Amino acid sequence: MKQYIFRKIDGSAPSLADPVWDSVVPAALDCYNMNGREGYPATTVRGVYSETGISLKFETDEKPQDILSRFTAYGDPAYRDSCVEFFFNPD
């Protein structure tokens, strides 16, 4: 099982341009669903937390012309678009 340690920060959620992200170790996303598709773009995530919440910064080398965003309503199959998901169990 893989493990990633979130860095604790003071204050509220950092913006995407906040320098705090430069000192957070990235984790490579390399586990994908079982649909048999190959050729996922290289993607990393960085995570921080504070007293007020959790913040994630995802970075990918997906080309802008390849990004899909078709499903926008609640309950739509967003997994069929270009997306990443974060599932959290504090237990």
C-alpha positions, 0 to 999 in steps of 0.5 A, spaced: 500 500 500 502 506 498 502 512 503 503 519 502 504 524 508 500 531 507 504 537 510 501 541 515 501 549 514 498 555 518 493 559 515 488 557 510 488 554 503 494 556 499 492 559 492 495 555 486 501 560 485 503 560 493 510 558 494 508 553 499 507 548 494 514 549 492 516 545 498 511 540 498 513 533 495 509 531 489 506 524 489 506 521 482 499 518 480 500 511 477 494 507 479 489 507 474 482 504 473 481 497 470 478 499 463 484 497 460 486 504 457 493 506 456 497 512 455 495 516 461 498 523 461 503 524 467 500 527 473 502 529 480 499 531 486 501 535 492 497 535 499 497 540 505 492 541 510 491 546 516 486 547 521 481 549 516 481 544 511 485 540 506 488 542 499 491 539 493 494 541 487 494 536 481 499 537 475 499 534 469 502 534 462 495 533 458 495 537 452 489 542 452 486 540 446 486 533 449 482 535 455 475 533 455 469 536 460 462 534 457 459 532 464 457 537 468 451 535 472 450 532 479 451 524 478 454 525 471 459 520 469 465 525 470 470 519 470 469 519 463 472 526 462 479 528 463 479 528 471 482 526 477 478 524 484 480 524 491 477 519 496 478 521 503 477 516 509 480 519 516 479 513 519 
